[in-house]
Amino acid sequence: MNYFEVFGLPKVLNFDLKALERTFHELSRKYHPDYFTTAPPEERQKALQMTATLNDAYRTLRHPVRRVEYLLEVEGFKPDGSKVPKSFLMEVFEINEQLEEVKAGNASKEQIAALRREIEERAENFGSQLQAAAVEWDALSSSDASDEKRKQQLARLTDILSESSYIRNLQQELEETS
C-alpha cells in the first residue's frame, strides 16, 4: 500500500491538506497502539506498523517537494543530477563561488543580501515551475491521458526536482553560513 492509498487519495499532487490532516488524526486514533494492549500479538504488531506507516506517510504527503519525490518514486522515476543542463550547472558554480566568499568572510553585507535574494528568486522560480507541473500532472492523472503523456510529465517533474535540489542545497548552505 503506497502513502496515497493509506489516506484514500488518488496519486495527485494537489489536495486538501486540512482533509489530509483530519484523516491522519482519525487513522492515528483508530490504530493507536494504546487501543491494542490487550489484543493478540499479531494485532498489536499490525497497529504499530500502521502507526509508523501513517506517520511516515503524513510527513511525506504534507510537504509539497517530498510529495513530488514520493510520487516519482512510486512511479519508478528518480531525480538525476547528471541530466541537469550545463548552463545551469555553470550558474550554480558561480553562486557557489560567491558562497565560498561568504564563508571565507570576504563578502560585504550587501553582497550577502544580493546572494540571498538571487538564491531565493531561483527557489521561488523552481517552486512555481514545480507547482505548474504538479497541476499538469493532476490534470493528466484524472483524465484518460496516455501513459506516454503521463511518463513525459513525470520526467518533467523529475527534471525540475533535479535542478531545484541544487538551489535548495545552496539555500541550506547559505543559512548555515550566515
C-alpha positions as CSV (number, residue, x, y, z in Angstrom):
1,M,0.0,0.0,0.0
2,N,1.5,3.3,-1.0
3,Y,1.1,6.6,1.0
4,F,-1.6,7.9,-1.2
5,E,-3.6,4.7,-0.7
6,V,-3.1,4.9,3.1
7,F,-5.1,8.1,3.1
8,G,-7.5,7.1,0.4
9,L,-6.1,9.6,-2.1
10,P,-5.6,9.4,-5.8
11,K,-2.0,9.8,-6.9
12,V,-2.3,13.6,-7.3
13,L,-0.1,16.4,-6.1
14,N,-2.6,18.9,-5.1
15,F,-5.2,18.0,-2.5
16,D,-6.8,19.4,0.6
17,L,-4.1,19.5,3.3
18,K,-6.7,20.0,6.1
19,A,-8.5,16.9,4.9
20,L,-5.2,15.0,4.9
21,E,-4.6,16.2,8.5
22,R,-8.1,15.2,9.6
23,T,-7.7,11.7,8.0
24,F,-4.3,11.3,9.6
25,H,-5.8,12.1,13.1
26,E,-8.7,9.8,12.5
27,L,-6.5,6.9,11.4
28,S,-4.0,7.6,14.2
29,R,-6.7,7.3,16.8
30,K,-8.0,4.1,15.1
31,Y,-4.6,2.4,15.1
32,H,-3.0,3.9,18.2
33,P,-1.1,1.1,20.0
34,D,-2.8,2.0,23.3
35,Y,-6.0,0.6,22.0
36,F,-4.4,-2.7,21.2
37,T,-2.7,-3.5,24.6
38,T,-5.0,-6.5,25.2
39,A,-5.1,-7.6,21.5
40,P,-3.3,-10.6,20.3
41,P,0.4,-10.0,19.4
42,E,-0.2,-10.0,15.7
43,E,-2.8,-7.2,16.0
44,R,-0.5,-5.2,18.3
45,Q,2.3,-5.6,15.8
46,K,-0.1,-4.5,12.9
47,A,-1.2,-1.5,14.9
48,L,2.5,-0.5,15.5
49,Q,3.3,-0.9,11.8
50,M,0.3,1.1,10.7
51,T,1.1,3.9,13.2
52,A,4.7,4.1,11.8
53,T,3.3,4.0,8.2
54,L,0.8,6.7,9.0
55,N,3.5,9.0,10.5
56,D,5.8,8.5,7.5
57,A,3.0,8.9,5.0
58,Y,1.7,12.1,6.7
59,R,5.2,13.6,6.9
60,T,5.8,12.9,3.3
61,L,2.5,13.9,1.8
62,R,2.0,17.2,3.7
63,H,5.3,18.6,2.3
64,P,5.0,19.6,-1.4
65,V,8.5,18.7,-2.5
66,R,8.6,15.4,-0.6
67,R,5.2,14.6,-2.1
68,V,6.5,15.0,-5.6
69,E,9.6,13.0,-4.7
70,Y,7.4,10.2,-3.4
71,L,5.1,10.2,-6.4
72,L,8.2,9.9,-8.6
73,E,9.5,7.0,-6.5
74,V,6.1,5.2,-6.6
75,E,6.0,5.7,-10.4
76,G,9.6,4.4,-10.9
77,F,11.3,7.8,-11.6
78,K,14.3,9.2,-9.8
79,P,15.8,12.7,-9.9
80,D,19.1,12.5,-11.7
81,G,21.6,15.4,-11.3
82,S,23.7,14.2,-14.2
83,K,21.0,15.3,-16.6
84,V,21.0,18.9,-15.4
85,P,21.8,21.4,-18.3
86,K,25.5,22.5,-18.3
87,S,24.4,26.2,-18.4
88,F,22.5,25.7,-15.2
89,L,25.5,24.0,-13.6
90,M,27.7,26.9,-14.6
91,E,25.3,29.3,-12.9
92,V,25.2,27.1,-9.8
93,F,29.1,27.1,-9.8
94,E,29.2,30.9,-9.9
95,I,26.7,31.1,-7.0
96,N,28.9,28.5,-5.1
97,E,31.9,30.7,-5.7
98,Q,30.1,33.6,-4.1
99,L,29.0,31.4,-1.3
100,E,32.7,30.5,-0.7
101,E,33.4,34.2,-0.4
102,V,30.8,34.5,2.2
103,K,32.2,31.5,4.1
104,A,35.7,33.0,4.0
105,G,34.3,36.2,5.4
106,N,35.3,38.2,2.3
107,A,31.8,39.3,1.4
108,S,30.0,42.5,2.4
109,K,26.6,42.6,3.9
110,E,25.3,43.9,0.6
111,Q,26.9,41.0,-1.3
112,I,25.4,38.5,1.1
113,A,22.0,40.1,0.8
114,A,22.3,40.1,-3.0
115,L,23.3,36.4,-3.0
116,R,20.4,35.6,-0.6
117,R,18.0,37.4,-3.0
118,E,19.3,35.6,-6.0
119,I,19.0,32.2,-4.4
120,E,15.5,33.0,-3.1
121,E,14.4,34.1,-6.5
122,R,15.7,30.9,-8.1
123,A,14.0,28.9,-5.4
124,E,10.7,30.7,-6.0
125,N,11.1,30.2,-9.7
126,F,11.5,26.4,-9.2
127,G,8.6,26.4,-6.8
128,S,6.4,28.0,-9.4
129,Q,7.7,25.5,-12.1
130,L,7.0,22.6,-9.7
131,Q,3.5,23.8,-8.9
132,A,2.6,24.3,-12.6
133,A,4.0,20.8,-13.4
134,A,2.0,19.4,-10.5
135,V,-1.2,20.9,-11.8
136,E,-0.5,19.4,-15.2
137,W,0.2,16.0,-13.6
138,D,-3.1,16.2,-11.7
139,A,-5.0,17.0,-14.9
140,L,-3.3,14.1,-16.7
141,S,-3.9,11.7,-13.9
142,S,-7.6,12.5,-13.6
143,S,-8.1,12.2,-17.4
144,D,-7.8,9.4,-19.9
145,A,-4.3,10.7,-20.9
146,S,-2.0,8.2,-22.5
147,D,0.7,6.5,-20.4
148,E,3.2,8.3,-22.7
149,K,1.9,11.7,-21.7
150,R,2.0,10.8,-18.0
151,K,5.5,9.5,-18.3
152,Q,6.6,12.7,-20.0
153,Q,5.1,14.7,-17.2
154,L,6.8,12.6,-14.6
155,A,10.0,13.1,-16.5
156,R,9.4,16.9,-16.4
157,L,8.8,16.7,-12.6
158,T,12.0,14.8,-12.3
159,D,14.0,17.4,-14.2
160,I,12.6,20.2,-12.1
161,L,13.4,18.4,-8.9
162,S,16.9,17.6,-10.1
163,E,17.7,21.2,-10.8
164,S,15.9,22.6,-7.8
165,S,17.8,20.4,-5.5
166,Y,21.0,22.4,-6.3
167,I,19.2,25.6,-5.3
168,R,17.8,24.0,-2.1
169,N,21.3,22.9,-1.2
170,L,22.6,26.4,-1.8
171,Q,19.8,27.9,0.4
172,Q,20.7,25.5,3.2
173,E,24.4,26.2,2.9
174,L,23.8,30.0,3.0
175,E,21.5,29.6,6.1
176,E,24.2,27.6,7.8
177,T,26.9,30.1,6.9
178,S,25.0,33.3,7.9
